[in-house]
Amino acid sequence: MTSLRDRKCAACSPGTPPLPAARASELLGQLAPDWRLADDGGSLKRSFGFDDFYRTMAFVNAVAWVANVEDHHPDLEVGYNYCRITFSTHSVGGLSENDFICAAKVDAL
């Protein structure tokens, strides 16, 4: 099986349903342990802490590069020494494998 970080995001066809909870849990097990599913199962979240603003912004820029290459963009909440990332796939109204692929690429940063 190809690891998530070695895969590429693929556009979701109209009408594609979100991942079932069991599949989302299975994919979650392939990520760093700090990722969690939202209570409603519709998104994937993780918080990162840094020593200072410079390191925070360097990380945010690296995440932006991953998002641009994969054409799959997270919601980011950024402050002086933290970044909170939320992945979801708006076109399916929940999670797709793209969210887990991008999370794995963020883990590799």
C-alpha positions, -999 to 999 in steps of 0.1 A, spaced: 0 0 0 13 35 -9 17 57 22 -7 87 24 22 112 20 32 96 -13 -2 100 -28 -17 130 -47 -50 146 -41 -77 140 -67 -106 162 -74 -139 148 -60 -166 142 -85 -199 160 -79 -221 138 -56 -191 121 -40 -202 113 -4 -179 120 26 -159 91 40 -177 67 63 -166 70 99 -149 36 98 -127 46 69 -119 80 85 -108 62 117 -87 38 97 -69 66 78 -65 86 111 -44 57 123 -19 64 96 -12 99 108 8 114 137 -11 108 169 -20 145 175 -45 146 147 -81 141 158 -115 139 141 -140 166 150 -169 155 172 -192 155 142 -167 135 121 -167 162 94 -132 175 97 -96 166 108 -78 189 132 -44 194 148 -26 221 168 10 229 164 31 250 189 63 270 181 89 290 200 82 323 182 63 340 154 91 335 129 89 297 132 51 298 132 51 317 99 77 295 84 55 265 91 24 282 78 42 290 46 53 254 42 17 243 48 5 268 22 30 253 -3 17 218 3 -19 231 -1 -11 248 -33 7 218 -48 -22 195 -38 -49 220 -47 -65 212 -13 -66 240 12 -71 238 50 -85 263 73 -57 278 94 -59 296 127 -25 314 134 -11 333 163 22 343 177 34 307 186 7 284 173 -11 272 142 -43 252 142 -51 233 110 -85 220 100 -89 199 69 -123 191 53 -135 187 18 -162 213 12 -174 197 -20 -183 165 -2 -196 181 29 -171 163 52 -139 143 49 -123 128 18 -91 109 14 -76 142 3 -78 155 38 -57 126 51 -32 129 23 -26 165 31 -24 159 68 3 132 61 22 157 40 20 182 69 33 156 92 63 152 69 72 189 73 
